[in-house]
Amino acid sequence: MARRFIVDADSLPSLPGMMLVTIEALKELGGSASIHELDEKVIEIEGVTEAEQTHPMSGNDNRARINYYLAWSRTYLKRGGAIINSARGVWAVTESGLAISSLEQTQEIYEQVSLEERERSKEKRNIAKSNQSQSDYEQSEADHRQDGWKTDLLGVLTNISPDAFERLAQRLLREAGFTKVEVRGKSGDGGIDGVGVLRVNLVSFQVYFQCKRWKGSVGSKEIRDFRGALQGRADKGLFITTGYFTGQASDEATRDGAIAIDLIDGERLCELLKENKLGVETKMVEHIFIDPEWFQEL
């Protein structure tokens, strides 16, 4: 089967192609999936190479280009009514999405949503005309920027010192229930940055971890090198990075017969820092809108 999209370092991949494969992936996953599951399935279906997964976005955005554009493909499908997402980050295909099976259909959605986006730009210039247009615009902006704080946070994390990042990892592991968490710093060997003990009921595990402020991808080679340093030392490994893991790296981390390595990429790291309120604060903002029609009905 011919590829529906190609990801390189510069050009824009085919969003309609990505949209079609996203629908196929959701169908294969039973109709719903987390972002991670969905991206992995798209990569598997389309046969995206590890090299394609390593192209990073420019600037402070730590995501891979493929993940960035897959996020946009979900946005187009959502606005086209083909998929929906919950507050917990689970995406699901709708009844109209189930009917999509061709590139022509996703191309039509892409063109329609693009047209609506141009109209929204016009509305932005006339935002003061009505409260309703303001509400619609703010919802559109929320859809676009719902994960913008993660990009900002990753920008902060990549600019702190390696020692500070190791201390952050140490604090996070302690918050997660680890004890005896030791950071080895420059004395670490074989890529091991620290060690901790995690107790689960009656059983405890010694976990060695590596934490790296990387922009870009972590491939299968880095996972194999880290596992090599763990041989004869640990029950499990934990790899924490501000970057992202390729599909091959994820496969290598869970390879049968080898020491299991849990992976925390930049997106998951941001979520954990938010959950544990480590440098991330959530504030509730009150929006007040006037309903003129209510007064007219008096």
NORWOVEN-V601927 format. One record per helix or strand of 2 or more residues. SS is the DSSP state (hx for helix, st for strand). FROM is the first residue (numbers start at 1). LEN is the number of residues. Records with the same first field share a line. If there is no record, write none. Layout:
SS = FROM-LEN ; FROM-LEN
This chain:
hx = 15-14 ; 35-12 ; 50-4 ; 65-15 ; 95-4 ; 103-23 ; 127-3 ; 131-15 ; 148-10 ; 162-14 ; 185-3 ; 220-11 ; 247-7 ; 266-10 ; 292-5
st = 32-3 ; 83-3 ; 90-4 ; 179-5 ; 194-7 ; 203-10 ; 217-2 ; 236-6 ; 244-2 ; 261-4
